[in-house]
Amino acid sequence: MSRYKHRLMLVIILAASGCSTQYITAPLPMPTKPDMPVYTDADLSCLPDYVYRWVAERDLAHRRYEQRLEAVIKSTWSAHGL
């Protein structure tokens, strides 16, 4: 009798735990983008070439990071048909 109860309890636990996990994500809002300063070539002409390149690479890395974050936020929208 104890063996039967043990097996029955095991079956109930496995059945209950298998169908109770469901995650629901809420769509994330898109934050407003900050206003970034705009520089002309004349503004940066006093910089050495290597510093100009650093600034350009930093801006490009920032832009790519921003695009990745936007993609993550927009992925939460598709789950809800937005």
Backbone as JSON, one array per atom type, in Angstrom:
{
  "sequence": "MSRYKHRLMLVIILAASGCSTQYITAPLPMPTKPDMPVYTDADLSCLPDYVYRWVAERDLAHRRYEQRLEAVIKSTWSAHGL",
  "N": [[0.82, -1.18, 0.0], [1.93, 1.27, 0.73], [3.83, 1.62, -1.26], [2.19, 2.02, -3.49], [0.93, 4.46, -2.83], [3.15, 6.12, -2.81], [3.97, 6.06, -5.51], [1.67, 7.15, -6.7], [1.66, 9.7, -5.57], [4.02, 10.69, -6.68], [3.35, 10.73, -9.42], [1.29, 12.66, -9.38], [2.68, 14.95, -8.53], [4.54, 15.27, -10.64], [2.79, 15.69, -12.79], [1.47, 18.03, -12.02], [3.57, 19.88, -11.8], [4.54, 20.04, -14.37], [2.77, 21.48, -15.98], [2.36, 23.95, -14.91], [4.05, 26.1, -15.3], [4.26, 29.14, -16.73], [5.21, 31.94, -18.41], [4.56, 35.36, -18.55], [5.16, 38.18, -20.37], [5.36, 41.68, -20.13], [4.78, 44.3, -22.44], [7.47, 46.46, -23.06], [7.92, 49.97, -22.57], [9.02, 52.37, -24.99], [11.67, 54.38, -24.3], [12.19, 57.95, -24.46], [14.5, 59.36, -26.74], [17.59, 60.86, -25.88], [18.58, 64.23, -26.58], [21.26, 64.58, -28.6], [24.36, 66.27, -28.92], [25.25, 68.0, -31.92], [27.95, 67.98, -34.07], [30.03, 69.76, -36.31], [32.37, 69.32, -39.01], [34.14, 71.43, -38.88], [34.03, 72.13, -36.2], [35.41, 70.06, -35.03], [37.89, 70.18, -36.14], [40.19, 71.01, -34.86], [41.1, 68.87, -33.45], [43.45, 66.19, -33.1], [44.03, 63.61, -35.59], [43.83, 60.97, -34.54], [42.34, 61.35, -32.19], [39.98, 62.36, -33.23], [39.13, 60.06, -34.58], [38.7, 58.39, -32.36], [36.52, 59.68, -31.18], [34.64, 59.4, -33.24], [34.44, 56.57, -33.33], [33.46, 56.08, -30.77], [30.95, 57.35, -30.89], [29.74, 55.77, -32.87], [29.73, 53.25, -31.6], [28.0, 53.86, -29.5], [25.64, 54.37, -30.92], [25.14, 51.82, -32.05], [24.75, 50.31, -29.73], [22.45, 51.53, -28.76], [20.67, 50.78, -30.79], [20.6, 47.99, -30.39], [19.41, 47.87, -27.85], [16.92, 49.0, -28.45], [15.94, 47.0, -30.15], [15.64, 44.88, -28.36], [13.65, 45.93, -26.69], [11.56, 46.24, -28.56], [11.13, 43.59, -29.18], [9.58, 42.69, -27.11], [7.18, 43.74, -27.76], [6.2, 42.35, -30.0], [5.33, 39.96, -28.97], [2.85, 40.49, -28.05], [1.34, 41.35, -30.11], [1.62, 44.03, -30.89]],
  "CA": [[0.0, 0.0, 0.0], [2.81, 2.42, 0.79], [4.44, 1.74, -2.57], [1.15, 2.58, -4.35], [0.78, 5.87, -2.47], [4.36, 6.8, -3.23], [3.9, 6.23, -6.96], [0.58, 8.06, -6.99], [2.12, 11.04, -5.2], [5.01, 11.07, -7.68], [2.62, 11.06, -10.65], [0.57, 13.91, -9.16], [3.68, 16.02, -8.49], [5.06, 15.46, -11.99], [1.73, 16.25, -13.64], [1.2, 19.4, -11.59], [4.71, 20.76, -12.06], [4.79, 20.14, -15.8], [1.9, 22.4, -16.7], [2.09, 25.16, -14.15], [5.02, 27.15, -15.59], [3.94, 29.97, -17.89], [5.71, 33.29, -18.18], [3.9, 36.4, -19.33], [5.97, 39.39, -20.36], [4.64, 42.91, -20.44], [5.52, 45.09, -23.42], [8.23, 47.56, -22.46], [7.76, 51.23, -23.28], [10.23, 52.91, -25.61], [12.01, 55.68, -23.7], [12.54, 58.99, -25.42], [15.94, 59.47, -26.98], [18.13, 62.16, -25.46], [19.12, 65.08, -27.64], [22.71, 64.51, -28.64], [24.92, 67.44, -29.61], [25.67, 67.8, -33.3], [29.22, 68.66, -34.34], [30.43, 69.85, -37.71], [33.81, 69.06, -39.21], [34.89, 72.61, -38.43], [34.11, 72.08, -34.74], [36.37, 69.03, -34.63], [39.13, 70.3, -36.93], [41.36, 71.24, -33.99], [41.5, 67.6, -32.83], [44.33, 65.33, -33.89], [43.29, 62.57, -36.31], [43.53, 59.81, -33.7], [41.26, 61.72, -31.27], [38.78, 62.42, -34.06], [38.73, 58.67, -34.79], [38.14, 57.9, -31.1], [35.19, 60.27, -31.03], [33.77, 58.76, -34.23], [34.2, 55.19, -32.91], [32.6, 56.14, -29.59], [29.6, 57.65, -31.35], [29.23, 54.6, -33.58], [29.44, 52.23, -30.59], [26.8, 54.31, -28.79], [24.51, 54.18, -31.82], [24.88, 50.38, -32.15], [24.19, 49.91, -28.44], [21.08, 52.05, -28.74], [19.89, 49.94, -31.69], [20.39, 46.7, -29.74], [18.42, 48.05, -26.79], [15.62, 49.18, -29.09], [15.51, 45.7, -30.65], [15.17, 44.12, -27.2], [12.36, 46.5, -26.27], [10.56, 45.93, -29.58], [10.83, 42.15, -29.14], [8.5, 42.47, -26.16], [5.96, 44.17, -28.4], [5.7, 41.34, -30.93], [4.67, 38.88, -28.23], [1.49, 40.93, -27.73], [0.7, 41.83, -31.32], [1.65, 45.5, -31.0]],
  "C": [[0.87, 1.26, 0.0], [3.47, 2.68, -0.57], [3.45, 2.39, -3.56], [0.97, 4.07, -4.08], [1.98, 6.69, -2.95], [4.33, 7.07, -4.74], [2.81, 7.22, -7.36], [0.99, 9.5, -6.69], [3.14, 11.55, -6.22], [4.35, 11.48, -8.99], [1.9, 12.39, -10.51], [1.54, 15.09, -9.17], [4.22, 16.31, -9.88], [4.02, 16.1, -12.91], [1.47, 17.71, -13.29], [2.35, 20.34, -11.93], [4.96, 20.96, -13.54], [3.93, 21.17, -16.5], [1.64, 23.7, -15.95], [3.02, 26.32, -14.48], [4.62, 27.88, -16.87], [4.37, 31.39, -17.55], [4.98, 34.26, -19.1], [4.76, 37.65, -19.22], [5.1, 40.58, -20.74], [5.45, 43.69, -21.47], [6.21, 46.28, -22.75], [8.0, 48.84, -23.25], [9.1, 51.68, -23.87], [10.53, 54.27, -24.97], [12.35, 56.7, -24.78], [14.06, 59.08, -25.54], [16.42, 60.83, -26.5], [18.63, 62.94, -26.68], [20.64, 65.06, -27.55], [23.24, 65.74, -29.36], [25.38, 67.07, -31.02], [26.93, 68.64, -33.53], [29.47, 68.69, -35.84], [31.92, 69.52, -37.8], [34.66, 70.23, -38.72], [35.04, 72.62, -36.92], [35.2, 71.12, -34.28], [37.71, 69.16, -35.35], [40.37, 70.51, -36.06], [41.86, 69.95, -33.33], [42.5, 66.87, -33.72], [43.51, 64.19, -34.52], [42.91, 61.39, -35.41], [42.43, 60.12, -32.7], [39.94, 61.81, -32.02], [38.23, 61.01, -34.29], [38.12, 58.08, -33.52], [36.71, 58.41, -30.89], [34.21, 59.6, -31.99], [33.44, 57.32, -33.82], [33.3, 55.14, -31.68], [31.15, 56.4, -29.98], [28.96, 56.47, -32.06], [28.87, 53.48, -32.59], [28.17, 52.59, -29.81], [25.56, 54.07, -29.63], [24.14, 52.7, -31.93], [24.26, 49.85, -30.86], [22.73, 50.33, -28.32], [20.17, 51.19, -29.63], [19.62, 48.57, -31.08], [19.34, 46.81, -28.65], [17.02, 48.24, -27.36], [15.07, 47.85, -29.61], [14.98, 44.83, -29.51], [13.81, 44.62, -26.74], [11.27, 46.13, -27.28], [10.22, 44.44, -29.62], [9.74, 41.84, -28.12], [7.16, 42.9, -26.75], [5.37, 43.08, -29.27], [4.99, 40.2, -30.22], [3.21, 39.23, -27.93], [0.77, 41.51, -28.94], [0.66, 43.33, -31.47], [2.36, 45.91, -32.27]]
}
